[in-house]
Amino acid sequence: MSTGPIPPRFTEELEELKWRLASLQGNDLPSAQASAIGAEISAIRLHLKRLALERRELEDRLGGLDAGS
């Protein structure tokens, strides 16, 4: 079963949300809270990238197994 690649729109939407939160720091959201949320968003983006890399590596390994059969 293949889930396919992570759509770029997910990471783009997370990046956009991070920048919107950064712009709120002086307005509606305390600076520390906005920074913490921004860090969480960055961690999610990094995790998505790691998952995409692991998926590609797994597909390569499985493809190599199919070729050797």
C-alpha positions in Angstrom: 0.0 0.0 0.0 1.4 3.3 -1.0 0.2 6.6 0.5 1.9 8.7 -2.1 4.0 11.8 -1.6 3.1 14.4 1.0 1.3 17.2 -1.0 3.4 20.4 -1.1 0.3 22.3 0.0 0.6 20.9 3.5 4.0 22.3 4.1 3.1 25.5 2.3 0.1 26.0 4.5 2.2 25.3 7.6 4.7 27.9 6.5 2.0 30.4 5.9 0.5 29.8 9.3 3.9 30.2 10.9 4.3 33.6 9.3 0.8 34.7 10.3 1.5 33.7 13.8 4.8 35.7 13.7 2.8 38.8 12.6 0.5 38.4 15.6 3.2 38.6 18.2 2.6 42.3 18.9 -1.2 42.2 18.4 -3.4 39.4 19.8 -1.0 36.7 20.9 1.7 36.9 23.6 5.2 36.7 22.0 6.2 33.6 24.0 3.1 31.8 22.9 3.5 32.8 19.2 7.2 31.6 19.3 6.2 28.3 20.9 3.5 27.7 18.3 6.0 28.7 15.5 8.4 26.1 16.9 5.8 23.4 16.9 4.9 24.2 13.3 8.5 24.0 12.3 8.7 20.6 14.0 5.7 19.4 12.1 7.2 20.5 8.8 10.5 18.7 9.7 8.6 15.6 10.6 6.7 15.7 7.3 9.9 16.0 5.4 11.4 13.1 7.3 8.4 10.9 6.6 8.6 11.8 2.9 12.3 10.7 2.9 11.5 7.5 4.7 8.7 6.7 2.2 11.0 7.3 -0.7 13.7 5.1 0.9 11.2 2.3 1.5 9.9 2.5 -2.0 13.5 2.2 -3.3 14.1 -0.8 -1.1 10.8 -2.5 -2.1 11.5 -1.7 -5.8 14.9 -3.4 -5.4 13.2 -6.5 -3.9 10.8 -6.6 -6.9 13.6 -6.4 -9.4 15.5 -9.2 -7.6 12.6 -11.6 -7.7 
